[in-house]
């Protein structure tokens, strides 16, 4: 058995992923003949037939399936090594872009960031606020280094640190409802009443309608602070994060209408960043700082 090259492994993986030699050639920007020759050489050097060429489309042999599993692991390690090398080549960042989402408690979020950036006076904090789908969109468009918000955890491009659950409670001001507030309020009862919702700052992604009642009159605002004021003043009803309204629920300035029709919602607040991008030394220190300090901060 002779040594094989990384390029041959990449060609083999591309054929498997793309389903054929021509598609692999397009994906790798190489000629069909070059891909075919690379795999033939790989098989000859290994002394193993990796691809079954007898059908209309090439397919993996049993040996090919086993070899491909190992090859994918090798290619993953190579990509991680490449990213690490790019990280080593990066100097200290002059600034980091952090986004606080509308599900992040402002006090805790700023306390966390303030504790870190006070130790890094040479790195400027570029801090922004986005809502609903905006934070994840900025992250995926490389307009943010870290976000504190919720994400789709199934997205393989992202890694995250769990910070804790955030509960959203449907609330009204006393006297807002034209009927007695009970846990059995129906959708039909609420449909004619104005609902306050937050504008989604996502630009390209499809707008997400969280907790929005279709067909009801709406009042749109920029953030939860304004939404809270609108609801307290009896101008509308809506869902608010519990961490913002604990006192108002206790003293009766807001009433929960949670029940079978409006059960409330819970989402996971996370710190998230790109898994598939290199991160500089300060960004990595921030990530480690969040992992170390955030659990105690959110539990307090």
SEMAR-155563 format. One line per field, with one value per residue (C-alpha): residue number from 0; z, y, x; residue in one letter. Coordinates in Angstrom, 3 decimals, padded with zeros to 6 digits. Layout:
<nodes>
nr: [NUM / ...]
c3: [Z / ...]
c2: [Y / ...]
c1: [X / ...]
rest: [a / ...]
</nodes>
This chain:
<nodes>
nr: [0 / 1 / 2 / 3 / 4 / 5 / 6 / 7 / 8 / 9 / 10 / 11 / 12 / 13 / 14 / 15 / 16 / 17 / 18 / 19 / 20 / 21 / 22 / 23 / 24 / 25 / 26 / 27 / 28 / 29 / 30 / 31 / 32 / 33 / 34 / 35 / 36 / 37 / 38 / 39 / 40 / 41 / 42 / 43 / 44 / 45 / 46 / 47 / 48 / 49 / 50 / 51 / 52 / 53 / 54 / 55 / 56 / 57 / 58 / 59 / 60 / 61 / 62 / 63 / 64 / 65 / 66 / 67 / 68 / 69 / 70 / 71 / 72 / 73 / 74 / 75 / 76 / 77 / 78 / 79 / 80 / 81 / 82 / 83 / 84 / 85 / 86 / 87 / 88 / 89 / 90 / 91 / 92 / 93 / 94 / 95 / 96 / 97 / 98 / 99 / 100 / 101 / 102 / 103 / 104 / 105 / 106 / 107 / 108 / 109 / 110 / 111 / 112 / 113 / 114 / 115 / 116 / 117 / 118 / 119 / 120 / 121 / 122 / 123 / 124 / 125 / 126 / 127 / 128 / 129 / 130 / 131 / 132 / 133 / 134 / 135 / 136 / 137 / 138 / 139 / 140 / 141 / 142 / 143 / 144 / 145 / 146 / 147 / 148 / 149 / 150 / 151 / 152 / 153 / 154 / 155 / 156 / 157 / 158 / 159 / 160 / 161 / 162 / 163 / 164 / 165 / 166 / 167 / 168 / 169 / 170 / 171 / 172 / 173 / 174 / 175 / 176 / 177 / 178 / 179 / 180 / 181 / 182 / 183 / 184 / 185 / 186 / 187 / 188 / 189 / 190 / 191 / 192 / 193 / 194 / 195 / 196 / 197 / 198 / 199 / 200 / 201 / 202 / 203 / 204 / 205 / 206 / 207 / 208 / 209 / 210 / 211 / 212 / 213 / 214 / 215 / 216 / 217 / 218 / 219 / 220 / 221 / 222 / 223 / 224 / 225 / 226 / 227 / 228 / 229 / 230 / 231 / 232 / 233 / 234 / 235 / 236 / 237 / 238 / 239 / 240 / 241 / 242 / 243 / 244 / 245 / 246 / 247 / 248 / 249 / 250 / 251 / 252 / 253 / 254 / 255 / 256 / 257 / 258 / 259 / 260 / 261 / 262 / 263 / 264 / 265 / 266 / 267 / 268 / 269 / 270 / 271 / 272 / 273 / 274 / 275 / 276 / 277 / 278 / 279 / 280 / 281 / 282 / 283 / 284 / 285 / 286 / 287 / 288 / 289 / 290 / 291 / 292 / 293 / 294 / 295 / 296 / 297 / 298 / 299]
c3: [000.000 / -000.979 / 000.667 / -000.531 / -000.671 / 000.955 / -002.515 / -003.436 / -000.248 / -001.058 / -004.564 / -003.198 / -000.638 / -003.301 / -005.546 / -002.642 / -001.562 / -005.055 / -006.427 / -009.389 / -011.036 / -013.065 / -010.133 / -007.983 / -010.694 / -010.680 / -006.875 / -006.720 / -009.862 / -011.503 / -014.650 / -014.839 / -015.943 / -012.949 / -010.480 / -012.186 / -012.200 / -008.538 / -007.384 / -009.626 / -008.144 / -004.612 / -005.185 / -006.785 / -003.920 / -001.322 / -003.148 / -002.431 / -004.727 / -003.164 / -005.825 / -007.721 / -011.291 / -012.716 / -012.428 / -013.946 / -010.946 / -009.002 / -005.495 / -002.540 / -002.047 / 001.476 / 001.791 / 000.352 / 002.993 / 005.775 / 004.250 / 003.689 / 007.376 / 008.319 / 005.479 / 006.696 / 010.131 / 008.622 / 006.504 / 009.551 / 011.476 / 008.569 / 008.432 / 012.194 / 011.821 / 008.997 / 011.108 / 014.049 / 011.856 / 010.749 / 014.384 / 015.245 / 012.422 / 013.784 / 016.222 / 019.082 / 017.747 / 017.877 / 018.341 / 018.827 / 017.542 / 020.100 / 019.705 / 022.570 / 021.428 / 022.766 / 024.883 / 026.814 / 030.199 / 029.708 / 033.218 / 033.191 / 029.596 / 030.196 / 033.503 / 031.757 / 028.917 / 031.223 / 033.404 / 030.407 / 028.464 / 031.582 / 031.357 / 027.635 / 027.288 / 023.877 / 022.351 / 021.662 / 022.259 / 019.244 / 020.843 / 019.010 / 019.803 / 017.458 / 017.739 / 016.884 / 013.791 / 013.572 / 015.908 / 014.203 / 010.764 / 011.662 / 012.993 / 009.856 / 007.655 / 009.533 / 011.009 / 014.595 / 016.551 / 019.421 / 020.094 / 023.321 / 022.113 / 020.966 / 017.944 / 015.928 / 017.746 / 014.836 / 012.630 / 012.220 / 011.545 / 015.123 / 018.561 / 021.756 / 025.544 / 027.337 / 029.625 / 030.851 / 029.962 / 029.307 / 029.887 / 027.970 / 029.702 / 027.999 / 030.013 / 030.111 / 032.235 / 034.744 / 033.023 / 029.511 / 028.956 / 028.344 / 030.291 / 033.498 / 033.260 / 033.807 / 032.752 / 030.293 / 027.990 / 024.399 / 021.143 / 019.897 / 022.960 / 022.303 / 018.510 / 018.473 / 020.959 / 019.918 / 020.315 / 020.770 / 018.890 / 018.283 / 014.825 / 013.546 / 012.585 / 010.240 / 006.746 / 004.375 / 006.399 / 006.467 / 009.276 / 012.279 / 013.888 / 017.485 / 019.588 / 016.946 / 016.660 / 013.001 / 012.117 / 015.311 / 015.239 / 015.965 / 017.492 / 016.554 / 018.636 / 018.517 / 021.761 / 024.914 / 027.006 / 024.764 / 024.516 / 028.308 / 028.528 / 025.860 / 027.688 / 031.140 / 029.737 / 028.543 / 024.847 / 023.932 / 025.264 / 024.494 / 025.615 / 027.742 / 029.211 / 032.853 / 033.965 / 032.908 / 034.685 / 037.970 / 040.035 / 037.922 / 038.252 / 042.031 / 042.531 / 040.056 / 037.397 / 034.974 / 034.944 / 033.425 / 031.081 / 030.700 / 030.208 / 027.750 / 024.805 / 025.782 / 027.603 / 027.402 / 025.829 / 027.064 / 024.978 / 025.613 / 025.942 / 024.665 / 023.771 / 020.169 / 017.594 / 014.290 / 014.550 / 010.991 / 011.276 / 012.897 / 016.080 / 017.286 / 020.729 / 022.368 / 020.942 / 022.322 / 025.730 / 025.688 / 024.849 / 027.753 / 030.050 / 029.151 / 029.771 / 033.181 / 034.487 / 032.838 / 034.739 / 038.139 / 036.853 / 035.427 / 038.498 / 040.871]
c2: [000.000 / 003.424 / 006.774 / 008.652 / 012.414 / 014.761 / 015.876 / 012.319 / 012.051 / 015.346 / 014.116 / 010.856 / 012.712 / 015.099 / 012.207 / 010.653 / 013.952 / 015.164 / 011.782 / 011.513 / 012.475 / 015.398 / 016.984 / 016.540 / 018.196 / 021.208 / 021.403 / 021.309 / 023.413 / 020.676 / 018.606 / 015.364 / 013.562 / 014.874 / 013.647 / 010.250 / 009.868 / 010.882 / 008.231 / 005.553 / 006.292 / 006.244 / 002.833 / 001.480 / 002.686 / 001.287 / -001.967 / -001.592 / -000.846 / 002.119 / 002.886 / 000.619 / 001.944 / -000.797 / 001.135 / 004.340 / 006.247 / 005.432 / 004.107 / 003.133 / -000.435 / -001.841 / -001.043 / 002.412 / 003.147 / 002.209 / 004.179 / 007.223 / 007.380 / 007.597 / 010.014 / 012.410 / 012.417 / 013.202 / 016.043 / 017.465 / 017.470 / 019.147 / 021.905 / 022.430 / 022.645 / 025.164 / 027.331 / 027.074 / 028.186 / 031.210 / 032.005 / 031.840 / 034.256 / 036.800 / 039.463 / 041.003 / 042.347 / 046.116 / 045.619 / 042.904 / 043.055 / 041.836 / 041.839 / 041.762 / 040.261 / 041.153 / 037.964 / 038.942 / 040.696 / 044.037 / 044.284 / 040.829 / 041.140 / 044.457 / 043.282 / 040.254 / 042.290 / 045.060 / 042.601 / 041.266 / 044.445 / 046.221 / 043.745 / 044.428 / 048.223 / 047.871 / 046.122 / 048.268 / 046.820 / 047.427 / 046.746 / 046.550 / 045.601 / 043.469 / 041.713 / 038.339 / 037.000 / 039.915 / 038.649 / 035.256 / 036.864 / 039.284 / 036.389 / 034.296 / 037.297 / 037.866 / 041.150 / 039.960 / 037.964 / 036.924 / 037.255 / 036.857 / 035.657 / 032.446 / 030.420 / 027.389 / 024.859 / 022.446 / 024.820 / 023.154 / 026.535 / 027.671 / 026.802 / 028.073 / 028.346 / 027.891 / 030.840 / 029.838 / 029.782 / 032.947 / 032.832 / 035.048 / 035.831 / 037.182 / 040.248 / 043.112 / 046.200 / 046.225 / 047.452 / 046.722 / 043.729 / 044.374 / 041.174 / 039.556 / 038.235 / 034.462 / 031.547 / 030.530 / 033.543 / 032.387 / 033.414 / 034.824 / 037.069 / 038.577 / 038.832 / 042.276 / 043.760 / 045.477 / 043.343 / 044.952 / 043.229 / 043.924 / 044.663 / 041.965 / 043.499 / 040.619 / 042.034 / 039.078 / 036.166 / 035.487 / 037.449 / 035.339 / 035.782 / 034.752 / 034.831 / 036.977 / 036.580 / 036.575 / 039.047 / 041.091 / 044.844 / 045.465 / 048.061 / 047.620 / 048.854 / 048.629 / 046.793 / 045.235 / 048.384 / 050.344 / 047.364 / 047.199 / 050.891 / 050.524 / 047.587 / 049.199 / 052.256 / 050.061 / 050.659 / 046.981 / 043.512 / 041.267 / 038.864 / 040.160 / 038.369 / 037.557 / 039.045 / 042.485 / 042.344 / 040.465 / 043.615 / 044.695 / 041.263 / 041.392 / 044.870 / 044.397 / 046.904 / 043.985 / 040.907 / 037.557 / 036.071 / 032.801 / 029.849 / 027.122 / 029.535 / 031.620 / 029.288 / 031.559 / 030.506 / 029.584 / 029.903 / 029.203 / 032.213 / 031.427 / 033.038 / 031.995 / 032.363 / 030.800 / 027.330 / 027.470 / 030.729 / 031.501 / 033.570 / 035.838 / 035.637 / 038.258 / 036.657 / 033.294 / 034.835 / 036.414 / 033.026 / 031.386 / 034.266 / 033.822 / 030.066 / 030.673 / 033.662 / 033.593 / 030.621 / 032.267 / 035.639 / 034.284 / 032.133 / 035.106]
c1: [000.000 / 001.352 / 000.624 / -002.440 / -002.853 / -005.330 / -006.380 / -007.368 / -009.434 / -011.148 / -011.980 / -013.380 / -015.515 / -016.807 / -017.909 / -019.785 / -021.407 / -022.273 / -023.327 / -020.969 / -017.689 / -019.021 / -020.822 / -017.708 / -015.617 / -017.939 / -017.911 / -014.109 / -013.608 / -011.554 / -011.929 / -013.884 / -010.720 / -008.754 / -011.383 / -011.618 / -007.825 / -007.475 / -009.946 / -008.497 / -005.059 / -006.485 / -008.081 / -004.916 / -002.728 / -005.111 / -005.690 / -009.417 / -012.368 / -014.180 / -016.789 / -019.149 / -019.277 / -021.528 / -024.791 / -026.125 / -024.773 / -021.661 / -022.217 / -020.084 / -018.935 / -018.997 / -015.301 / -015.992 / -018.627 / -016.253 / -013.407 / -015.623 / -016.607 / -012.936 / -012.229 / -014.941 / -013.367 / -009.964 / -011.373 / -013.133 / -009.860 / -008.100 / -010.718 / -010.423 / -006.639 / -007.016 / -009.323 / -006.912 / -004.017 / -006.025 / -006.741 / -003.039 / -002.303 / -004.798 / -003.615 / -005.565 / -008.846 / -009.369 / -013.115 / -015.709 / -019.288 / -021.827 / -025.594 / -028.072 / -031.350 / -034.777 / -034.872 / -031.712 / -032.187 / -030.448 / -028.989 / -027.420 / -026.235 / -024.484 / -023.037 / -021.545 / -020.043 / -018.877 / -016.993 / -015.115 / -014.377 / -013.100 / -010.215 / -009.634 / -009.246 / -007.555 / -010.590 / -013.655 / -017.100 / -019.343 / -022.732 / -026.053 / -029.652 / -031.740 / -035.083 / -036.634 / -034.790 / -032.342 / -029.575 / -029.185 / -029.328 / -026.514 / -024.461 / -024.935 / -024.124 / -020.823 / -022.035 / -021.628 / -019.064 / -021.348 / -025.062 / -027.042 / -030.439 / -032.151 / -031.054 / -032.083 / -029.922 / -030.057 / -028.040 / -024.604 / -022.967 / -023.548 / -022.227 / -023.755 / -023.606 / -026.915 / -027.691 / -031.133 / -034.830 / -036.823 / -040.587 / -043.019 / -046.306 / -049.457 / -050.493 / -052.990 / -053.447 / -056.327 / -059.472 / -058.205 / -060.468 / -064.177 / -064.875 / -063.628 / -060.035 / -059.966 / -057.774 / -060.507 / -060.239 / -060.730 / -059.111 / -062.395 / -062.683 / -059.240 / -059.444 / -061.031 / -058.558 / -055.315 / -052.209 / -048.791 / -045.959 / -042.264 / -040.895 / -038.545 / -035.173 / -034.299 / -033.806 / -033.766 / -035.122 / -038.844 / -040.461 / -041.345 / -044.753 / -044.250 / -047.426 / -049.197 / -052.961 / -053.933 / -056.675 / -056.386 / -055.623 / -051.943 / -049.676 / -045.993 / -043.058 / -039.271 / -038.510 / -039.912 / -039.408 / -041.775 / -044.102 / -044.308 / -045.239 / -047.901 / -049.488 / -049.304 / -051.085 / -053.944 / -053.313 / -052.905 / -052.158 / -049.212 / -046.519 / -043.639 / -040.614 / -041.273 / -037.946 / -039.261 / -042.617 / -042.137 / -042.824 / -045.791 / -047.395 / -046.913 / -048.341 / -051.214 / -050.193 / -050.209 / -052.442 / -051.510 / -054.122 / -052.199 / -054.512 / -055.419 / -055.748 / -052.719 / -050.325 / -047.309 / -044.035 / -040.569 / -037.411 / -033.728 / -031.451 / -027.948 / -024.664 / -023.984 / -021.226 / -020.220 / -018.735 / -017.427 / -015.456 / -012.099 / -012.161 / -009.389 / -007.765 / -009.991 / -013.144 / -012.052 / -011.365 / -014.827 / -016.343 / -014.517 / -015.525 / -019.193 / -018.993 / -017.417 / -019.359 / -022.787 / -024.295 / -023.750 / -024.968 / -028.203 / -028.838 / -028.541]
rest: [x / x / x / x / x / x / x / x / x / x / x / x / x / x / x / x / x / x / x / x / x / x / x / x / x / x / x / x / x / x / x / x / x / x / x / x / x / x / x / x / x / x / x / x / x / x / x / x / x / x / x / x / x / x / x / x / x / x / x / x / x / x / x / x / x / x / x / x / x / x / x / x / x / x / x / x / x / x / x / x / x / x / x / x / x / x / x / x / x / x / x / x / x / x / x / x / x / x / x / x / x / x / x / x / x / x / x / x / x / x / x / x / x / x / x / x / x / x / x / x / x / x / x / x / x / x / x / x / x / x / x / x / x / x / x / x / x / x / x / x / x / x / x / x / x / x / x / x / x / x / x / x / x / x / x / x / x / x / x / x / x / x / x / x / x / x / x / x / x / x / x / x / x / x / x / x / x / x / x / x / x / x / x / x / x / x / x / x / x / x / x / x / x / x / x / x / x / x / x / x / x / x / x / x / x / x / x / x / x / x / x / x / x / x / x / x / x / x / x / x / x / x / x / x / x / x / x / x / x / x / x / x / x / x / x / x / x / x / x / x / x / x / x / x / x / x / x / x / x / x / x / x / x / x / x / x / x / x / x / x / x / x / x / x / x / x / x / x / x / x / x / x / x / x / x / x / x / x / x / x / x / x / x / x / x / x / x / x / x / x / x / x / x / x / x / x / x / x / x / x]
</nodes>
